[in-house]
Amino acid sequence: QITINLDESSDPVEIVSITDDGVPAGGPFGSGDLLITEIMYDPTALTDANGEWIEIYNTTNQPVNLQNLVLKKDDDFHVIAGVIELGAHSYFVLARTSQAVTGDHYVYGTGISLNNTGAVLSLCNYGTDGTDGSTICSVNYGAEGFPGATGASLSLNPGLLNQADALLGTSWCVATAVYSSGDLGTPGLVNTACN
């Protein structure tokens, strides 16, 4: 229910945020509203089945709810079931298992495994059944120009947080900072700048 009260004062702009029990209303997201910014596809401190993860970034100026966001790898997909509030200009990790990273993260489970030779990863709106929503962002981490990474994540240069640059292999580099598992990466944090 929305109630609007009018008075004699005037404001040139009024921004209204609609929430459900204090959580910002979810999607649909526009193209580039979220980006994939880090990909751990070939961990060595943990097995692939336990240590894979993907980091996403909210490029917008408002918090967003990730519930019903669809993570896709080629034809495999997972629909985020829980309410996850991601702050403006903040990072969040989607992990294959709870062992992959420490800190705040969401476990997407075994339905998606990340190929060590590359694959197309996408974040999509739900659409009508989870398979037909519009693409928010997509990256083919096996495409020309992407570096190979074993025991380290692929990291998008933090100075290039936009949809166009995120598609280019030259915008990505191999992580150099050690995180909780002993592998290299910055899950949930600002990526180290590429040289």
Buried (B, 14 or more C-beta within 10 A) or exposed (E): EEEEEEEEEEEEEEEEEEEEEEBBEBBBBEEBBBBBBBBBBBBBBBEBEBBBBBBBBBBBEEBBBBBBBBBBBEEEBBBBEEBBBBEEEEBBBBBBBEBBBEEEBBBBEEEBBBBBEBBBBBBBBBBEEBEEBEEBBBBBBBEEEBBBBEBBBBBBBBEBBBBEBBBBBEBBBBBEEEBEBEBBBBBBBEBBEBE
